[in-house]
Amino acid sequence: MSLESFDKAIFDLTNKELQRQCDYLEMIASENFTYPDVMEVMGSILTNKYAEGYPGKRYYGGCEFVDEIEQIAIDRCKELFGCEFANVQPNSGSQANQGVYGAFLKPGDRILGMDLSHGGHLTHGAKVSSSGKYYESFFYGVELDGRMNYEKIAQIAEITKPKMIVCGASAYTREIDFAKFREIADSVGAFLFADVAHVAGLVVAGEHTNPFPHCHVVSSTTHKTLRGPRGGIIMTNDEEYAKKINSSIFPGIQGGPLMHVIAGKAVGFKHNLSDEWKVYAKQVKANAKKLGEVLVSRGYDLVSGGTENHLVLLSLLNNDFSGKEASNALENAGITTNKNTVPGETRSPFVTSGVRIGSPALTARGMKEAEFGFIANKIADVLDDINNTELQAKVKKEVKELAHQFIIYDRAMY
Ligand code: DSN
């Protein structure tokens, strides 16, 4: 029986979501459109298989084919990042990070990560996350110019003496200097952990500095700039660390691995290893740059003044409307973004003075600088007259027309 006849409610809602993804301009910096072949394998019979353990060392029979699949995913992941060991089982980026902490820390140990309100991530020690509950977390941030000050981070490390330093961000527009972080970590005898979820797709294309060989352990998600299935990975060059990571993930915090997703990771990695990937990653950066340039030319402030990666962070500290109002107005105009705090924030985290805008998803649809210039002007038009709902409706029609020129999925693919 088809999904349509068995469960019309879920069938219809999934189609509505497909329509939304096709009609709107997806500019949430952490989202992307994965490949139909990745979705094909994720929707396959591989979901039926239990394979607790690792390739060649499973607790169940019948694992000969999933062993090969996981090994291919591991080998491709290592090739991509240029590292020696990879665990492709984490179900998400958060679980990957939880697995890293479990492998190297004891409850109460000190970690030093980037402040969530400065562009860090919940799992980098935020008090509401288990990373801030089980470990004693301290934070560094960015300066008012939106950039990390490595000397200041070194001073904070010197004072707080963390066992682990976490680098990596969710809303940072400049390259992260992993070598400098390693110097800081070495100066206080700390372990260096990089979470490159946001920039991984750029890293593997050589469009962002590689965290290896500087970091002891690296985690990432596979669905953001990497454009693969939703999930996590952990990598290292040290065999002893790899063993600790493996047991921290299974049996530490996970049971049976999601073999259909691991197969999706393998397929995604094959895309990431292709020559086309380098073209895509370069375009992601060029598009974000264009977006930023046009917004600045229209009088808008960007945190750090521009971007070196896949996102821009619009600062509304000097505007009389908030990040929340701006992202709502843009949503009404068919442009999906998210509100974000900015350095020097004066509004609450539920309101904010910033909007994070990313280029990965629309680049996956084939859009280039010309389209990003057009979109940036539309964003500025909407924000210039933020309460004009008629204008929002007009822009919504225009961006839908643009979106439909860049087909990403059709019903037959899915
Ligand atoms: N939720 C992701 C982001 O938007 O950056 C991070 O996990």
Residues whose N, C-alpha, C, O or C-beta is under 5 A from the ligand:
A	BS01	DSN	S30 S170
